[in-house]
Amino acid sequence: MSIIYSLKLIFYFESVRREYYHPNRVNFFFAPWIAFLFLALGLPPVVGEKLSPALWYVLMAPIFCLELKIYGQWMSGGKRRLSKVANPSNHLSIVGNFVGALLGAHMGLKEGPVFFFAIGLAHYIVLFVTLYQRLPTNETLPKDLHPVFFLFVAAPSVACIAWEEISGDFGYGSRIAYLVALFLYASLAVRVNFFTGFRFSLSWWAYTFPVTGASIATFRYSTNVTNVFTKSLSFGLSAISALTVMALLTAAIIDAFVLHNLFPNDIACHFHYREET
């Protein structure tokens, strides 16, 4: 996907520029860097142990620069302040902090991971409260983007694992973050009607990261709080995660190569978002 988007940057630069100045789509510029962080975390130990800490700085630099832009606009951005543009896709600008903290702590770094964890925690609390309020000034997401609501689960799930890596044990900080994620997962899962009634699109992939993060966090929790319920929950959420990825991959292949309907013409990004306030 990063290669495809790089080609889009080369051949359709104007479209990428519009997305960068779009108050919602700019959040997705975090996605490639978050993916690279997860790839580094997922390397086999024999390879991962040899990674240079310089890689962490290279991957976190663009995330930090994007955060300076977006968080600054949230505070003083006029039309782009958080009370006007808040929607679940903003969680992407938060999650990178926790994934970066997780990788940094895994590499043995000290202050850097704590710095990004602190920044992520502070802005997550602000975003969480703003989204719960659903102010009249907030933009309303179209129905086919409702899957991004599952990003509510992503930040506390990763924060749970990151704090365990930083502190060295699955203490109360990690447990609180995990239980928040578990409650949000359950509260979204029971709202079946909210996530049905629209055709498959790429936005459905927003399900994969949160459910996978929740399953990993549940596994960590079950190894520290061992009983039948936690073991069963860990198995169940892991199965849901695997089935979700397989189902979405199958749907994407069918939509792309059979129905030829995966990439509809994009008319949602307009020039008027170029204005900086």
C-alpha positions as CSV (number, residue, x, y, z in Angstrom):
1,M,0.0,0.0,0.0
2,S,2.9,2.4,0.7
3,I,4.4,1.7,-2.7
4,I,1.0,2.3,-4.4
5,Y,0.5,5.6,-2.5
6,S,4.1,6.6,-3.4
7,L,3.1,6.2,-7.0
8,K,0.0,8.3,-6.4
9,L,2.3,11.0,-5.0
10,I,4.3,10.9,-8.2
11,F,1.6,10.8,-10.7
12,Y,-1.3,12.5,-8.8
13,F,0.5,15.0,-6.6
14,E,-2.4,17.4,-6.6
15,S,-4.7,14.7,-5.1
16,V,-2.2,13.9,-2.4
17,R,-1.8,17.6,-1.6
18,R,-5.6,18.0,-1.2
19,E,-5.6,15.0,1.2
20,Y,-2.8,16.6,3.2
21,Y,-4.8,19.7,3.7
22,H,-8.1,17.8,4.4
23,P,-8.9,17.9,8.1
24,N,-9.8,14.2,8.2
25,R,-7.7,12.6,5.6
26,V,-4.5,14.1,6.9
27,N,-4.8,11.6,9.8
28,F,-4.1,8.7,7.4
29,F,-0.6,10.0,6.7
30,F,0.3,8.4,10.0
31,A,-0.7,5.0,8.8
32,P,2.4,4.0,6.7
33,W,4.7,5.0,9.6
34,I,2.6,3.0,12.1
35,A,2.8,0.1,9.7
36,F,6.6,0.3,9.5
37,L,6.7,0.4,13.4
38,F,4.6,-2.8,13.6
39,L,6.8,-4.5,10.9
40,A,9.9,-3.7,13.0
41,L,8.2,-5.1,16.1
42,G,7.1,-8.2,14.2
43,L,10.6,-9.2,13.0
44,P,12.0,-12.5,14.2
45,P,14.1,-12.1,17.4
46,V,17.3,-13.1,15.6
47,V,16.7,-10.1,13.3
48,G,14.9,-7.7,15.6
49,E,17.7,-7.8,18.2
50,K,20.1,-6.4,15.6
51,L,18.0,-3.4,14.7
52,S,19.8,-0.1,15.3
53,P,18.1,2.4,17.5
54,A,18.6,4.9,14.7
55,L,15.7,3.2,12.9
56,W,13.4,4.2,15.7
57,Y,14.4,7.9,15.3
58,V,13.9,7.7,11.5
59,L,10.4,6.2,11.8
60,M,9.4,8.6,14.7
61,A,10.6,11.8,13.0
62,P,7.8,12.1,10.5
63,I,5.2,11.2,13.1
64,F,6.6,13.9,15.4
65,C,6.5,16.5,12.5
66,L,2.9,15.5,11.7
67,E,1.9,15.8,15.3
68,L,3.4,19.3,15.6
69,K,1.1,20.3,12.7
70,I,-2.1,18.6,13.8
71,Y,-1.9,19.1,17.5
72,G,-1.1,22.7,17.0
73,Q,-4.1,23.1,14.8
74,W,-6.3,21.4,17.4
75,M,-5.3,24.1,19.9
76,S,-5.3,27.2,17.8
77,G,-6.4,26.2,14.3
78,G,-9.6,28.2,13.9
79,K,-11.6,26.0,11.5
80,R,-9.3,23.1,12.2
81,R,-9.4,23.1,16.0
82,L,-10.4,19.8,17.5
83,S,-13.9,20.8,18.5
84,K,-14.8,21.2,14.8
85,V,-12.9,18.4,13.1
86,A,-13.0,15.6,15.8
87,N,-13.9,12.2,14.4
88,P,-12.7,8.7,15.1
89,S,-10.0,8.8,12.4
90,N,-8.1,11.3,14.7
91,H,-7.1,8.2,16.7
92,L,-4.5,7.5,14.0
93,S,-2.7,10.6,15.1
94,I,-2.6,9.2,18.6
95,V,-1.8,5.6,18.1
96,G,1.6,6.3,16.5
97,N,2.8,7.6,19.9
98,F,2.0,4.4,21.7
99,V,3.4,2.1,18.9
100,G,6.5,4.2,18.8
101,A,6.9,4.0,22.6
102,L,6.4,0.2,22.4
103,L,9.1,-0.2,19.8
104,G,11.5,2.2,21.5
105,A,11.2,0.4,24.9
106,H,11.6,-2.9,23.1
107,M,14.9,-1.6,21.7
108,G,16.1,-0.6,25.1
109,L,15.6,3.2,24.8
110,K,14.5,5.1,27.9
111,E,13.5,8.7,27.6
112,G,12.2,8.7,24.0
113,P,9.5,6.1,24.6
114,V,8.3,7.8,27.8
115,F,8.2,11.1,25.9
116,F,5.9,9.8,23.1
117,F,3.8,7.8,25.6
118,A,3.2,11.0,27.6
119,I,2.3,13.0,24.5
120,G,0.0,10.2,23.3
121,L,-1.7,9.9,26.7
122,A,-2.3,13.7,27.0
123,H,-3.9,14.0,23.6
124,Y,-5.8,10.8,23.8
125,I,-7.6,12.0,26.9
126,V,-8.5,15.3,25.1
127,L,-9.6,13.5,21.9
128,F,-11.6,10.9,23.9
129,V,-13.6,13.5,25.8
130,T,-14.2,15.6,22.6
131,L,-15.5,12.6,20.7
132,Y,-17.8,11.5,23.5
133,Q,-19.3,15.0,23.7
134,R,-20.1,14.9,19.9
135,L,-20.3,18.7,19.8
136,P,-22.7,20.2,17.2
137,T,-19.6,21.7,15.4
138,N,-18.1,18.2,14.8
139,E,-18.1,16.9,11.3
140,T,-20.4,13.8,10.9
141,L,-18.8,10.8,9.2
142,P,-20.7,9.2,6.3
143,K,-22.2,5.8,7.0
144,D,-19.6,3.9,4.9
145,L,-16.9,5.2,7.2
146,H,-18.5,3.9,10.4
147,P,-15.8,1.1,10.7
148,V,-13.3,3.7,11.8
149,F,-15.2,4.0,15.1
150,F,-13.4,0.8,16.0
151,L,-10.3,2.9,16.3
152,F,-11.6,3.8,19.7
153,V,-10.2,0.4,20.7
154,A,-6.8,0.8,19.2
155,A,-5.1,3.4,21.4
156,P,-5.8,1.9,24.8
157,S,-5.0,-1.6,23.5
158,V,-1.5,-0.5,22.3
159,A,-1.0,1.8,25.3
160,C,-1.5,-1.2,27.5
161,I,1.3,-3.2,25.8
162,A,3.5,-0.1,25.5
163,W,3.3,0.7,29.2
164,E,4.1,-3.0,30.1
165,E,7.2,-2.7,27.9
166,I,8.3,0.6,29.5
167,S,7.6,-0.3,33.1
168,G,8.7,-3.9,32.9
169,D,5.6,-5.5,34.3
170,F,1.8,-5.7,33.6
171,G,0.9,-3.4,36.5
172,Y,-2.1,-1.3,37.2
173,G,-1.4,1.2,34.4
174,S,-1.4,-1.5,31.8
175,R,-4.5,-3.2,33.3
176,I,-6.5,0.1,33.4
177,A,-5.7,0.7,29.7
178,Y,-6.6,-2.8,28.8
179,L,-9.9,-2.8,30.6
180,V,-10.8,0.5,29.0
181,A,-10.1,-1.1,25.6
182,L,-12.1,-4.2,26.5
183,F,-15.1,-2.1,27.5
184,L,-15.0,0.0,24.3
185,Y,-14.6,-3.2,22.2
186,A,-17.8,-4.6,23.9
187,S,-19.8,-1.4,23.6
188,L,-19.0,-1.2,19.8
189,A,-19.6,-4.9,19.2
190,V,-23.1,-4.9,20.5
191,R,-24.1,-2.0,18.1
192,V,-24.6,-4.3,15.1
193,N,-27.0,-2.0,13.2
194,F,-24.4,0.8,13.4
195,F,-21.9,-1.2,11.3
196,T,-24.3,-2.7,8.8
197,G,-26.3,-1.4,5.8
198,F,-23.5,-0.3,3.5
199,R,-21.3,-2.0,0.9
200,F,-17.7,-3.1,1.4
201,S,-15.0,-0.5,1.0
202,L,-11.4,0.0,2.0
203,S,-12.6,1.7,5.2
204,W,-13.5,-1.8,6.5
205,W,-9.8,-2.5,7.0
206,A,-10.2,-0.1,10.0
207,Y,-11.5,-3.2,11.8
208,T,-8.3,-5.1,11.6
209,F,-5.8,-3.0,13.6
210,P,-8.1,-2.5,16.7
211,V,-9.3,-6.1,16.9
212,T,-5.7,-7.4,16.5
213,G,-4.4,-4.9,19.1
214,A,-7.2,-6.0,21.5
215,S,-6.4,-9.7,21.0
216,I,-2.7,-9.2,21.7
217,A,-3.5,-7.1,24.8
218,T,-5.9,-9.8,26.0
219,F,-3.2,-12.4,25.5
220,R,-0.8,-10.3,27.7
221,Y,-3.6,-9.8,30.3
222,S,-4.4,-13.6,30.4
223,T,-0.8,-14.5,31.1
224,N,-0.9,-12.2,34.1
225,V,-4.4,-12.8,35.3
226,T,-4.8,-16.5,34.7
227,N,-8.3,-18.1,34.9
228,V,-10.7,-19.8,32.6
229,F,-12.4,-16.6,31.6
230,T,-9.3,-14.7,30.6
231,K,-7.9,-17.8,28.7
232,S,-11.3,-18.2,26.9
233,L,-11.4,-14.5,26.1
234,S,-7.9,-14.5,24.7
235,F,-8.7,-17.5,22.4
236,G,-12.0,-15.9,21.3
237,L,-10.6,-12.5,20.5
238,S,-7.6,-14.1,18.6
239,A,-10.1,-16.1,16.5
240,I,-12.1,-13.0,15.8
241,S,-9.0,-11.2,14.7
242,A,-7.8,-13.9,12.4
243,L,-11.3,-14.4,10.8
244,T,-11.7,-10.6,10.4
245,V,-8.4,-10.4,8.4
246,M,-9.2,-13.4,6.2
247,A,-12.8,-12.1,5.5
248,L,-11.6,-8.6,4.6
249,L,-8.8,-10.0,2.4
250,T,-11.3,-12.2,0.6
251,A,-13.8,-9.3,0.2
252,A,-11.1,-7.0,-1.1
253,I,-9.9,-9.5,-3.7
254,I,-13.5,-10.1,-4.9
255,D,-14.2,-6.3,-5.0
256,A,-11.0,-5.5,-6.9
257,F,-10.7,-8.4,-9.4
258,V,-14.3,-9.6,-9.8
259,L,-16.5,-6.6,-9.3
260,H,-13.9,-4.0,-10.2
261,N,-15.4,-1.7,-7.6
262,L,-12.6,-1.3,-5.0
263,F,-11.4,2.1,-6.1
264,P,-14.3,4.3,-7.0
265,N,-13.7,7.8,-8.3
266,D,-12.7,10.0,-5.3
267,I,-14.8,13.2,-5.3
268,A,-14.8,13.8,-1.6
269,C,-11.6,15.9,-1.4
270,H,-12.1,19.5,-2.4
271,F,-9.9,22.4,-3.0
272,H,-11.4,24.5,-0.2
273,Y,-9.6,22.4,2.4
274,R,-6.4,24.0,1.2
275,E,-7.0,27.1,3.3
276,E,-4.9,27.3,6.4
277,T,-6.4,29.1,9.4
